[in-house]
């Protein structure tokens, strides 16, 4: 069985670069980009949600999400990433 696996790996090493290889690289790169972008933006989204939905008129500071709601939003984003994998 080990020889068969080595034969497959050697065949992959000897294969010439084709259009398929570039397509696979672009698709994998875009998947990584969108996943990382989602995790990066969730902190900005929580701030915006707090300013929009938890704003008190006349308050000197903009609104912010309560800690339990912020934790729920961040938790759902992480669980969605895990399920998406």
C-alpha positions as a Python dict, from the first residue, in 0.01 Angstrom:
ca = {
    (1, 'X'): (0, 0, 0),
    (2, 'X'): (285, 240, 77),
    (3, 'X'): (433, 181, -268),
    (4, 'X'): (101, 266, -432),
    (5, 'X'): (81, 591, -238),
    (6, 'X'): (439, 678, -333),
    (7, 'X'): (361, 606, -696),
    (8, 'X'): (67, 847, -685),
    (9, 'X'): (280, 1117, -520),
    (10, 'X'): (558, 1067, -775),
    (11, 'X'): (305, 1097, -1057),
    (12, 'X'): (179, 1424, -909),
    (13, 'X'): (534, 1554, -876),
    (14, 'X'): (608, 1469, -1240),
    (15, 'X'): (285, 1621, -1378),
    (16, 'X'): (313, 1940, -1580),
    (17, 'X'): (143, 2255, -1461),
    (18, 'X'): (-197, 2288, -1626),
    (19, 'X'): (-483, 2538, -1624),
    (20, 'X'): (-656, 2324, -1361),
    (21, 'X'): (-375, 2394, -1114),
    (22, 'X'): (-418, 2771, -1145),
    (23, 'X'): (-794, 2737, -1111),
    (24, 'X'): (-756, 2532, -792),
    (25, 'X'): (-515, 2789, -647),
    (26, 'X'): (-754, 3078, -720),
    (27, 'X'): (-1054, 2895, -575),
    (28, 'X'): (-865, 2799, -259),
    (29, 'X'): (-732, 3154, -224),
    (30, 'X'): (-1076, 3309, -258),
    (31, 'X'): (-1217, 3069, 0),
    (32, 'X'): (-945, 3166, 245),
    (33, 'X'): (-997, 3535, 172),
    (34, 'X'): (-1372, 3529, 233),
    (35, 'X'): (-1335, 3325, 550),
    (36, 'X'): (-1072, 3560, 691),
    (37, 'X'): (-1270, 3868, 583),
    (38, 'X'): (-1578, 3743, 767),
    (39, 'X'): (-1384, 3694, 1091),
    (40, 'X'): (-1215, 4031, 1050),
    (41, 'X'): (-1539, 4224, 993),
    (42, 'X'): (-1742, 4078, 1278),
    (43, 'X'): (-1590, 4322, 1529),
    (44, 'X'): (-1692, 4615, 1308),
    (45, 'X'): (-2040, 4470, 1269),
    (46, 'X'): (-2088, 4442, 1646),
    (47, 'X'): (-1992, 4808, 1689),
    (48, 'X'): (-2236, 4913, 1417),
    (49, 'X'): (-2516, 4703, 1564),
    (50, 'X'): (-2461, 4870, 1900),
    (51, 'X'): (-2468, 5218, 1751),
    (52, 'X'): (-2782, 5148, 1550),
    (53, 'X'): (-2997, 4944, 1789),
    (54, 'X'): (-2870, 5039, 2136),
    (55, 'X'): (-2837, 5415, 2099),
    (56, 'X'): (-2986, 5636, 2370),
    (57, 'X'): (-3095, 5980, 2252),
    (58, 'X'): (-2898, 6259, 2417),
    (59, 'X'): (-2621, 6029, 2539),
    (60, 'X'): (-2267, 6166, 2500),
    (61, 'X'): (-2131, 5829, 2382),
    (62, 'X'): (-2259, 5614, 2097),
    (63, 'X'): (-2447, 5299, 2190),
    (64, 'X'): (-2280, 4963, 2233),
    (65, 'X'): (-2405, 4607, 2240),
    (66, 'X'): (-2459, 4450, 2580),
    (67, 'X'): (-2186, 4195, 2657),
    (68, 'X'): (-2415, 3894, 2625),
    (69, 'X'): (-2544, 4007, 2283),
    (70, 'X'): (-2190, 4083, 2161),
    (71, 'X'): (-2077, 3738, 2278),
    (72, 'X'): (-2371, 3577, 2098),
    (73, 'X'): (-2293, 3758, 1771),
    (74, 'X'): (-1925, 3664, 1787),
    (75, 'X'): (-2010, 3307, 1886),
    (76, 'X'): (-2250, 3265, 1594),
    (77, 'X'): (-1982, 3393, 1357),
    (78, 'X'): (-1730, 3141, 1486),
    (79, 'X'): (-1981, 2854, 1481),
    (80, 'X'): (-2077, 2949, 1125),
    (81, 'X'): (-1710, 2936, 1026),
    (82, 'X'): (-1673, 2596, 1187),
    (83, 'X'): (-1985, 2459, 1015),
    (84, 'X'): (-1877, 2611, 685),
    (85, 'X'): (-1553, 2419, 691),
}
